[in-house]
Amino acid sequence: MDNGVTIRVLDEGDLDATAAVHQASFVRQQCSKEWLHCNFNAFPRSQLFVAENVKNEITGYILWCQKAGFRSEVVLELEQLAVHPAHQGQGIGTRLILESLPLVQRQLQSRGATVKHIMVTTRADNAAQRLYRKTLNAEVEATVCNLYSADEVVMISRNIAL
């Protein structure tokens, strides 16, 4: 489902609009723009991508992070995925994952690295687990009680073939 949405690398000029998506999606979190800006500045460890509609509105974003240093076989974390509540249910989250992951892989290949596993953590009651199972073939491997605002599950997608 296209819906006129383009997935692209986040540009520094997108930070305000992306912060608005963050604020609407993660109401308990604070300092949205600062959070996104520090991750933007952490490239290539962190890579941010946005979903932009035909009205040039940022409707969602995804943040990928490399874990445990730069290695030839990377454990990649889907650190954060958000779609503005007004745009949910349109396949934007799926597209953010599926279209940004090859771009991350391409950047990793430029330094001779590949994705070995993908890790995602999310609330145990978050319906997004279905999305991570469907798009990444991720499975719950552990539950951490009362980590942030509730129990969190750690999901792993092993031996990625892109």
KEZATOR-248027 format. One record per residue (C-alpha): x, y, z. Coordinates in nm, 4 decimals. Example, Ala and Ser with C-alpha at 12.3 -4.5 7.8 and 13.67 -1.06 7.14 Angstrom:
<drenmis>
DRENMI         u         v         w
DRENMI    1.2300   -0.4500    0.7800
DRENMI    1.3670   -0.1060    0.7140
</drenmis>
This chain:
<drenmis>
DRENMI         u         v         w
DRENMI    0.0000    0.0000    0.0000
DRENMI    0.1724    0.3179   -0.1246
DRENMI   -0.0722    0.5976   -0.0279
DRENMI    0.1683    0.8490   -0.1785
DRENMI    0.4163    0.8029    0.1054
DRENMI    0.7908    0.8164    0.0429
DRENMI    1.0448    0.6574    0.2792
DRENMI    1.3716    0.8507    0.2885
DRENMI    1.6689    0.9397    0.5074
DRENMI    1.5852    1.1980    0.7733
DRENMI    1.7323    1.5383    0.6958
DRENMI    1.8235    1.7796    0.9769
DRENMI    1.5447    2.0075    0.8529
DRENMI    1.2948    1.7299    0.9357
DRENMI    1.3699    1.7332    1.3094
DRENMI    1.0826    1.9614    1.4182
DRENMI    0.8193    1.7660    1.2239
DRENMI    0.9647    1.4334    1.3332
DRENMI    0.9666    1.5520    1.6948
DRENMI    0.5938    1.6229    1.6618
DRENMI    0.5408    1.2591    1.5548
DRENMI    0.7528    1.1456    1.8518
DRENMI    0.5521    1.3578    2.0962
DRENMI    0.2189    1.2328    1.9611
DRENMI    0.3347    0.8696    1.9660
DRENMI    0.5275    0.8532    2.2948
DRENMI    0.3344    1.0777    2.5315
DRENMI    0.5351    0.9757    2.8416
DRENMI    0.8671    1.0732    2.6821
DRENMI    1.0101    1.4224    2.6938
DRENMI    1.2507    1.6388    2.4943
DRENMI    1.1513    1.4863    2.1609
DRENMI    1.3608    1.7114    1.9400
DRENMI    1.6696    1.6710    2.1589
DRENMI    1.6273    1.2915    2.1571
DRENMI    1.6022    1.2796    1.7790
DRENMI    1.8803    1.5325    1.7255
DRENMI    2.1323    1.3384    1.9348
DRENMI    2.0463    1.0206    1.7416
DRENMI    2.0755    1.2095    1.4126
DRENMI    2.4236    1.3210    1.5190
DRENMI    2.5228    0.9621    1.6035
DRENMI    2.5384    0.8521    1.2389
DRENMI    2.6462    0.5917    1.1303
DRENMI    2.5785    0.4137    1.4610
DRENMI    2.2223    0.5476    1.4426
DRENMI    2.0284    0.5857    1.1224
DRENMI    1.6963    0.7674    1.0982
DRENMI    1.4416    0.7477    0.8172
DRENMI    1.1084    0.9247    0.7747
DRENMI    0.7802    0.8628    0.5981
DRENMI    0.6690    1.1709    0.4062
DRENMI    0.3292    1.2056    0.2401
DRENMI    0.2337    1.3943   -0.0776
DRENMI    0.1685    1.7081    0.1313
DRENMI    0.5350    1.6941    0.2463
DRENMI    0.4216    1.6043    0.5996
DRENMI    0.6308    1.3700    0.8108
DRENMI    0.3883    1.0954    0.9119
DRENMI    0.6328    0.8545    1.0771
DRENMI    0.9948    0.7634    1.1376
DRENMI    1.2214    0.4732    1.2228
DRENMI    1.5481    0.4676    1.4170
DRENMI    1.7983    0.1839    1.3647
DRENMI    2.1052    0.1494    1.5929
DRENMI    2.4086   -0.0769    1.5818
DRENMI    2.4723   -0.2584    1.9095
DRENMI    2.8040   -0.3277    2.0828
DRENMI    3.0434   -0.1467    1.8528
DRENMI    3.1177   -0.1640    1.4833
DRENMI    3.1497   -0.5307    1.3891
DRENMI    3.1538   -0.7238    1.0643
DRENMI    2.8335   -0.9036    1.1715
DRENMI    2.6026   -0.6409    1.3145
DRENMI    2.3343   -0.6815    1.5755
DRENMI    2.0977   -0.4097    1.4658
DRENMI    1.8326   -0.2700    1.6962
DRENMI    1.5067   -0.1299    1.5748
DRENMI    1.5333    0.1334    1.8478
DRENMI    1.2159    0.3222    1.7718
DRENMI    0.9329    0.3192    1.5217
DRENMI    0.6534    0.5744    1.5283
DRENMI    0.3648    0.6625    1.3030
DRENMI    0.1586    0.9665    1.3934
DRENMI   -0.1744    0.8468    1.5387
DRENMI   -0.3642    1.0301    1.2607
DRENMI   -0.1825    0.8161    1.0009
DRENMI   -0.1807    0.4732    1.1648
DRENMI   -0.3360    0.1729    0.9961
DRENMI   -0.2152    0.2735    0.6487
DRENMI    0.0869    0.0421    0.6246
DRENMI    0.3380    0.3178    0.6988
DRENMI    0.5092    0.1247    0.9811
DRENMI    0.5528   -0.1776    0.7562
DRENMI    0.6962    0.0376    0.4791
DRENMI    0.9326    0.2148    0.7188
DRENMI    1.0777   -0.1211    0.8235
DRENMI    1.0904   -0.2879    0.4836
DRENMI    1.2165    0.0098    0.2839
DRENMI    1.4693    0.1481    0.5328
DRENMI    1.6341   -0.1823    0.6243
DRENMI    1.7987   -0.2295    0.2805
DRENMI    1.9295    0.1281    0.3060
DRENMI    2.0854    0.0473    0.6426
DRENMI    2.2324   -0.2697    0.4955
DRENMI    2.3797   -0.0722    0.2051
DRENMI    2.5529    0.1647    0.4483
DRENMI    2.6874   -0.1311    0.6466
DRENMI    2.8169   -0.2966    0.3293
DRENMI    3.0150    0.0188    0.2523
DRENMI    3.2379   -0.0758    0.5458
DRENMI    3.2281   -0.4511    0.4890
DRENMI    2.9588   -0.5352    0.7440
DRENMI    2.6284   -0.7226    0.7268
DRENMI    2.3266   -0.7580    0.9534
DRENMI    2.3409   -1.0776    1.1598
DRENMI    2.0408   -1.0285    1.3917
DRENMI    1.7802   -0.7622    1.4580
DRENMI    1.6626   -0.6851    1.8092
DRENMI    1.3432   -0.5021    1.9034
DRENMI    1.2147   -0.4203    2.2496
DRENMI    0.8553   -0.3151    2.3075
DRENMI    0.5923   -0.3203    2.5779
DRENMI    0.4581   -0.6686    2.6407
DRENMI    0.1070   -0.5418    2.5666
DRENMI    0.2015   -0.3575    2.2449
DRENMI    0.0148   -0.4772    1.9371
DRENMI    0.3251   -0.3805    1.7326
DRENMI    0.4661   -0.7252    1.8164
DRENMI    0.2544   -0.8567    1.5267
DRENMI    0.4226   -0.6067    1.2941
DRENMI    0.7709   -0.7179    1.4051
DRENMI    0.6794   -1.0851    1.3620
DRENMI    0.5343   -1.0205    1.0163
DRENMI    0.8046   -0.7911    0.8753
DRENMI    1.1164   -0.9205    1.0509
DRENMI    1.0224   -1.2734    1.1564
DRENMI    1.1132   -1.1631    1.5097
DRENMI    1.0226   -1.3796    1.8077
DRENMI    0.9965   -1.2964    2.1772
DRENMI    1.3045   -1.4259    2.3557
DRENMI    1.2712   -1.2589    2.6950
DRENMI    1.0449   -1.0448    2.9098
DRENMI    1.1893   -0.7806    3.1388
DRENMI    0.9506   -0.6896    3.4183
DRENMI    0.8669   -0.3250    3.4798
DRENMI    1.1515   -0.1857    3.2684
DRENMI    1.0051    0.1498    3.1597
DRENMI    0.6320    0.1989    3.2031
DRENMI    0.5436   -0.1715    3.1968
DRENMI    0.6890   -0.5122    3.1149
DRENMI    0.9035   -0.5122    2.7985
DRENMI    0.9636   -0.7990    2.5617
DRENMI    1.2891   -0.8503    2.3767
DRENMI    1.2283   -0.9796    2.0272
DRENMI    1.5049   -1.1150    1.8045
DRENMI    1.5123   -1.1813    1.4338
DRENMI    1.8017   -1.4203    1.3795
DRENMI    2.0279   -1.4726    1.0789
DRENMI    1.8838   -1.2046    0.8565
DRENMI    1.9056   -1.2583    0.4830
DRENMI    1.8521   -0.9320    0.2968
</drenmis>
